[in-house]
C-alpha cells in the first residue's frame, strides 16, 4: 500500500502500519506485530518491533496506563515495554494494590475491634464485616 519492502521492515514502517491499522484494535494488531517480529527472527534479521516508534504506536492503540504506584520517572520506561508485558505488569500491580487495601482495611477493623470473625485458609472473608 505504501510501497515499502516487507523484509527487512524498518521500525518506522511498522509504526506507520500500526497507526494505519489502529481501527482494528489492539486485540487484532498485537498478533500481527508478533508475526512481523517472528518473520524477521526466522530469517535472521533484526526485530523492527522492539521499542521506540513501534512501542509508541502500540501505546496509542492500547492505552495501557502505567501503574499508579510507579514513580513518574519510571512511567516513561513502562511505555517502552512490549504490550504483553505492560498488561502483565499493570494487572499484577492492580492486584497487589487490592491486596494492600484489603490488608489496610482489615488492620483498621482490628483496631476498632470489628475484625470479621470468619477466616478461611488464612484469608479474611469480608462477608461478616459488611
N, C-alpha and C positions, 0 to 999 in steps of 0.2 A: 504494500500500500504506500509506503514512504520510500521505496527503492533503496532499502538497506539490506546488506548481506546478513543472512541469519547466523552464520558461523564464521568467524567469531563475532558475536554481538558485543557491542560496547555497552557499558553501564548507562550511558545517555540514551541509547536506542531502547534499552529495556525499560528505563524510566518513562520514556515517551510512550512506549507501548502500554505500560500500566496506566498512565494518565488517560490515554485514548480509550482504554477498555474499562475505566473506573465504573461506568454504569452497570457492569456485570456484577459488581460486588466482590468483596474480599473472599467469600467462600468459593467462588469460581476462579478468581485471579490467582490466589495463592498456589493452588496445584499447578497452574500453568507456569508460574515463576519457578516452581520446583522442577518442572520438566526442562525449562531453559537451562537451569543450573546443571541438571543431570546430563543433558545433551553435551554441554561443554566438558564436563568431567569425563564422559565416556570417550571423547576423542582427545583428551589430554590438554584441553585449553583452560585458561584461567576463567574462573566463575565470575561473570559480569553482574551477578545478582547480589553480591555481598556488599552491604553497607552503602554509604554515600548517597548518590542520587536515587538508587533503587529503593533503599530504606525510606528515604523521604517520600517517594511516590507511593509506596505501600502504606506509609503512615497517613497519607492524605486520604486513602481509601478506607483503611481500617479504623482510624480514630481511636486507637488504644491509648488510654491515658496512663502516664507513669504512676506508680503507687504514691499515695499521699505521704507515706512515711519517708520517702526518699528525699535526701537533701536536694535543693534546687540545682546544684552543680552536677548532680548525677542524673537528673531527669533528661538532660540532653543526650546523655550516653544511652539511656533507655530507648530513646527514639532511633538510635542507630542499630539496635539489636534486631535480629530477624523476627518476623511477625509471630512465628510459633513460640519463640522464647518470650516475647512480650506477653503473649496470652498466658503462658505458664506462670511467669513471674507475677503478673497482675492478679491472677486468680489465687496464687499462693499467698500473696500479701493481703488480699481481701479476706481470705480465710483466717490468716494469722490475726488480723485486726478484730475479727469476730470473736475469736478465742480470747484475746486480751480483754475485749469489752465485757465478755461473759464473766471472766475471772474478776474483773473490777466490780461488776455488779454483785457477784457472789460475796466479795470481800465487804462491800458496803452493807449488804443484807446481814452478814455475820456480825458486823459492828453494831447493827441495830437490833440484833437478836432475832432476826427474821429469816435466817437461812433455811432454805427448803429442807424438809425432813427426808424426802425421798432421794436417795443416792443410788445410782446404778453403775456398776463397773467403774467406779472412781469418777464418773461424770455426774454432775448435778442435774437433776431433772427439774426444770423450772415450772412444771405444772402446779406444784404446791405453792409457789410464790406468787402466782398470778391471780 
